[in-house]
Amino acid sequence: MIDSLKVKQSGLHEELNEIAQTIDASREELAAMQAGLARLEQEKRDLEVNHAAELENIQRAETNMKEIKTNKEFQAVGREITAARKQIADLEERVLQKIGQIEEISGAVAAKSAALEELSENSGRRIAEKQSEIENIQQDIDSDIARRETLTKEMPASLVKRFAALRDQRRGQALAIARDGHCLGCNMHLPPQLYNNLFKYEELLTCPHCQRILILKQQ
């Protein structure tokens, strides 16, 4: 009984770990999305800085054109202005692309944030339920341990030692039900005389195959 309760309790702890891992994974995904959004916004700001710088270059070049004396210098400044305007057009196109990406990821971040909030709320309720179950099981375990200690005090020490050794050898299953001539612990057929002796309730009998203590239980 105690072993089965501990197994159940262990399963609940694993479920709690899975819930925590799910929340952590969702938070990591959101953090990665937010970091990506931050990078895009910084890239957009950098492009806007370059755009402003090119506009200043054009304004400066146009101002300088008023003071140009030779045709060669005029043509050189003209080429500079043309190149700057081409660069501005390219920067504007890239800024628009960044804006589109930012809008798309911002929507995804908002959706992920809402989903994470809902997941956290639901997980909070589930965690509280699991923890309550774990506490209740622990109370049952403590009660069974206390009852077992009381019973073992009244039993021969050799029997207690034998039972403990069987539990260790058989993964916590020291007892096995005997029914219809079979040991349900190992599913082996019991000798007829041994099975008949179980009905007498005169002594503790064990399965000759798995060594578990037999408990008679008829259909």
Buried (B, 14 or more C-beta within 10 A) or exposed (E): EBBEBBEBBEEBEEBBEEBEEEBEEBBEEBEEBBEBBEEBBEBBEBBBEBBEEBBEBBEBBEEBBEEBEEEEEEEEBEEBBEBBBEBBEBBBEBBEBBEEBBEEBBEBBEEBBEEBEEBEEEBEEEBEEBEEBBEEBEEBBEEBEEEEEEEBEEEEEEEBEBBEEBBEEBEEBBBBBBBEEBBBBBEEEBEEEBBEBBEEEEEEBBBEBBBBBBBBEEE
